[in-house]
Amino acid sequence: MKNISKLLIFTFAALFIFSGSAYAHVTVKPSSSAPEAWETYTLKVPVEKETATTKVTLKVPEGVTFESYQPVPGWKVTTEGDKDGHVKTVTWAATDEGIAAGQFQQFSFVAQNPKEETKVAWDAFQYYEDGEIVEWSGDEGSDLPHSVTEITVAPKADAEPADHGHKDEADTNDSMTTDNSKDSATTEGDSNQTLIITLAVISLILSIVALFAAIRKTKK
């Protein structure tokens, strides 16, 4: 029976670890926006380790024009641009303890989308206190995927209404605050939930089969 208990513990531990990592991706929302729109984007950074995240760097995709960011207490923002002055990377560095285990942080910024319909990929680099750097720069479906925004005239359901021209500073700040509230109340998506439920059911079935097989072997 000791071996049976170890098997069940291992199976369910693996399941919970996988379930947690499925929700732990660094993301940029919305996933869809209109061409040439001035969009308020939100970078969401969860912590998937037992050590704090102290810095995150986001690469601005080709064709996207970074405009401004919303300040977050406890974080310093720096940008790096090309020779023409276009911002290519944005870095949020913690001035205090950073994002602790079991927490997440959101960073909002305004950028103008490309003129044509396309897909833009947001490569992000997550720095942990222990020195590890997690590169969220893989293709969709990989272990460390980058977030993708589809630039299209037919936005998806999760896309926020975009601005098609500059707004004044007060309106922009109000919009970013509203977007933050909406994004924090949403889940990562029905597809992730379906995947996790399916894996949970499969894991449970395999555990039951293994349990009965072990019991029968013990009786013999």
C-alpha positions, 0 to 999 in steps of 0.5 A: 500500500505504501507504493500505491500511496506514493503513486497517487501522490506523485500523479496528483502533484504533477497534475497540480504543477501543470495546472498552475503553469498553464495559467502562469504565462506572461500575457499582453491584452487585448489579444485583438485590436484595430489597425492604426488604433491607439490601444491601451495594452496591459502586461500581466506578470504572474509569479510561477516560482517560490521566489519574487519577480524583480524585473520584466522587459517587454520588446515592442513588436515591429510596426507598433509605436510605443507612446506612454506608460502608466506609473506603478508604485514600487516600479521604475520604468526605463525605455530603450530606442533605436537611432530614430527615437522609436522605443524598442524595449520597455523595462519595469524594475522593482524598487522594493520587493517585487512580485511575490510568489502567488501574486501577479502585477499588471503594467499598462501602456498606450501604443499605436498599432500597425496600419495593416492587418497582421499579428504582432508578438510580444516577447517578454523577459521575466527576471527572478530574484534568484537570477533566473530569467524566463524568456517568454518568446516562443511560438504559440503552443510552446512551453514559453509562448509569447503573447500575440495580438491580432491586428484586424478590422474585426476584433475578437470578443476580449478586445477593448474598444480602441482609440483611433486618435490621440486623447488628452492625458486625463482621458488616457489615464481614465481609460487605463484605470478602467482597462486594469479593472476589467482585465483583473476580473477576467480569466485566462480563457475558456480554452485553458480551462477546458485543457486543465479539466481534460487533463484532470479527468485523464489523470484521475482515470489513470490513477484509479486504473493504477490503484486497482492494478496495484490492489490486484497485484497485492492480493495475488 
